[in-house]
Amino acid sequence: MCLMSKAELVEKIASQAGLTKADAERAVNSFVSVVTDSLKAGEDVTLVGFGTFSVGERAERQGRNPQTGETITIAARKAVKFKPGKALKEEVDS
């Protein structure tokens, strides 16, 4: 599995868009900030063709401590979800 770091993403965006690395980093930081703020406010973020970021609820559930085998309760929480758009799915599949 190959991971792309934020620095590598910034470098690729700067190269493709003809921006300085500083401008590309500000753009990436702004994107992350806008998506985060929108999700915190309960709004979905949809980029047509790319996908949709949303927040879902995870119910409280029972789990097991792997070290002791003890049953524990895992609290309910919110989880960020991403559903890829049709164009992204098709591009990755080709």
N, C-alpha and C positions, 0 to 999 in steps of 0.2 A: 504494500500500500504506500502510495506517495502522498505526502502532505505538502500543501503550499503555505508558507508562513505569510504573515501580514506584510512583511518587508518585500517578499517576492511578488505578492499581489500588487503592491504599490509600484514596484519596478515595472511590471508588465503593463499596468494601466498607463503609467507615465510614457512608456515606449509606444504603445498603440495609439494613445490620444495626443501624442506630441506635447505632453506637459512636463514640467519639472517634477522631480520626485517629491518636492515639498508640496506642490499644488496637488499632485495625485494623492499624497497622504492626507491632506486636508479634505479632499473629496471622499476618500474611503472613511475617514473618521466621521464626517458629516452624515454619510449614508448610514453607518452603524448607529449613530446617535438618533437619527430620525426614525429608523426602524424600531430601536429600543424604546424611545419615548412613545411611539404610536402603540406598540404592544402593551406597554405599561398602562396606557389610557384605555385599553380594551378594544383598540381598533386593529383590524387586519390590514396588512400591507400587500397589495397585489401589483406585481410587475407583469403586465400582459405578455404572454409568451415565455416568461421566465419562471414564475411561480408565485405562491402566496405564503406569506408568513402569518401565523395566527397563534393564539394562546388557547390551550385546552386545559380542562380540569382533570387531574388524576385523583381517583377516589382513594380513601384510606384502605390499606390492605395489610394482610398478615405476611410476614417474612420470617426468615430464619437467620440467626447469627451464625456465620459459617465456622467460627472458632469454637463456640460452645454448643451449638445446636439449639439454643434457646429460641423460642418463638417470640418475635417482637412485632409491634405494630408500627407500620410505616405510615406517617402522617399524609393526609391529602395535601396536594400542592398543585401549582400551575406549571404547565410545561409548554415550551415553545415548539411549534410544529411548522414544518415546511412541506408544502405540496407542490411538486414541480409542475410547470405548465406544459401544455401539449408540445409547443415548439422545442422546449428544452429536452423533453423526453425523446422526441424524434431525432434531434441532433445527436444526443448521446447514443441512441440505439443504432444510428447509421454507421 
